[in-house]
Amino acid sequence: MKPNKGSSDKKLQKSKPPNKADDKWVLRLYVAGQSPKALTALANLRKICEEQLEGKYGIEVIDLLINPQLGKEDQILALPTLVRKLPVPVRKIIGDLSDTERVLVGLDLKAVG
Amino acid sequence: MKKAEPRSVLMNLLKSPTGIQGFDEITGGGLPSGRPTLVCGGAGCGKTLFGMEFLIRGATMFNEPGVFMSFEETNEELIKNVSSLGFDLEDLVRHKKIALDHVHIERSEIEETGEYDLEGLFIRLNYAIDSIGAKRVVLDTIESLFAGLPNQLILRAELRRLFRWLKTKGVTAIITGERGGENLTRQGLEEYVSDCVIMLDHRVTEQTSTRRLRVVKYRGSMHGTNEYPFIIDENGFSVLPITSIGLGHIVSNKRISSGIPALDVMLEGKGFYRGSTVLVSGTAGVGKTSLAAHFAEAACKRGERVLYFCFEESPNQLMRNMRSIGIKLEPHVQKGLLQFQATRPTLYGLEMHLAVTHKAVNAFKPDVVILDPINTFIIGDKPNEVKTMLMRIVDFLKGNHITALFTSLSSAERAQESSDVGISSLIDTWLLLRDIELNGERNRGMYVLKSRGMANSNQIREFILTDHGVELREAYIGAKGVLTGSARIAQEALENAELLTHKQDIERKRRELERKRKVLGAQIAALNNDFESAESEALKMIETEKDMIKRLEKDKIEMAVSRKSVIENRKPSKLKK
């Protein structure tokens, strides 16, 4: 997971200007184990990404039960939490992402109209 | 009693000592072990510090590592803040004694999209606890979550779960909470944390502020219910368990000198009892401080430690002034036997004074404490409170076998024998200094108003400040009343003159007697002479007579020889018949 993220970071930093549609999206989903909420969130996220960001997104799933020390970095309290690492600014979306409208607002992807 | 002991140990709640001065005393051992405690109070009342000190003391004194989860301050801020109180937090973090975790949550960055829980917080806390084997946890201030997370229902449910989880985890936790309007905390955290609730308070009355602490609730344990003043200073937190002291102090029969021999004489020749409380009261300028300084000097000379609280003069001024009457305090200060604590009484509230006194005494461990003067406290405070405070000080000092000397300024208009602060009942020995105005002079008089447990003198002595200290003189009590000052000196001169006359009289009589003896001696000698010459005359005559008799006998014998009659022989022949 980690090396991927690092390399994509570098690539992306070069590939500004931030035209949202062309940017590569880095999304990180924090979960705790294979809880129903976690599974729902991941399924919802995949669906939304496929619909909105086809081909230009990467999803990292971090299980805090396995790597608890990673929670500190992104100030994770609530689970599941989706963090939009890129494009900047960082945004956080908490919950199982079942409210698609709000997820889109949260990700700044609100479909026009 | 002994039988009940093992049982009471079993029944007693296990407690984790906080190491915070005084706090463990009022709670009978500290915070409940393995349970969460709520510490609430307004802004700036010391919640964070309380929690932090709990962790630091735990890590350094009781070998219990701790986790500090801060929802407000960053780690760097925390380290900086507590370093001003003398704690090296960074070092403790490096040695894995304390783990800091700053939890930051920004509402604007967060979008809520369905079901969630706070498992992330749990995991973080759990990770922090496990990484250093923590026994103590502080959550400061968890209520910040309410501002960051929109869904209160989830939050409350999760908090309840968190506190339960903390209990099962077996850590002793402190949860801090901001004080709310009607509730103890703004978000009603007391609902969840119900084992022990401690309230901190920072009140300002009459422009002076006092910090107070109260144990609102402590399930399964006895605790002091009063409001206890506490202070935060360069050594951290300290709470004063003032009323935990009963009247059971052990008394001493030892006596210590007041530093003025004449005063000791008035007190059975031995001085004050060790551990007693002495009050010196009097109007302005009668020498209360001088008396106190004498006592301080005497104690230092005995090698005892003296803590001198001066509320009106700076230590330097006091030492200079005392030098003028021959009391040298500087050497004792340099030797570390004498310590001055100079503060204006108005600097802080009464409770704070008490706290400072308490702390200073505990730190310096003196044998003698001097408070000079006590009634400056009255400014801006209620006499009743002053009395309570002094009572606490007296109790505290007595409990530590410290001899205390208070000075009190009484105003001239009032009755001399009622001290302004009405603490006479607390006092063991009360020396009253008073002005005696006579013949256009103002002189100082002193007497022992009371002295418990000794047959003290009832005499008024004149109190004189000389360049070698205080002197007490017998006041002249004559037909005109008590004479002091020049009147006494005049009287003394008169007496001296009389004495001289008497002395001269005696001398004259003695000389007369001597003369008579001499005359008589001469007469005796003359008579002796007469007698001697008469005697020798008589002896001479006796000798002559004897010679004559001898010659007559000789003649008789010679005559008899010549007549051939044996006078001598006749007599024996007669005897033979």
Interface residues (C-beta under 8 A of the other chain):
Chain A: Y30 A32 S35 K37 T40 A41 N44 L64 L65 P68 Q69 G71 K72 Q75 I76 L77 A78 L79 P80 T81 P89 V90 R91 K92 I93 I94 G95 D96 L97 S98 D99 R102 V103 V105 G106
Chain B: D101 V103 H104 I105 E109 I110 E111 E112 T113 G114 E115 Y116 D117 L118 E119 G120 L121 I123 R124 N126 Y127 L145 G148 L149
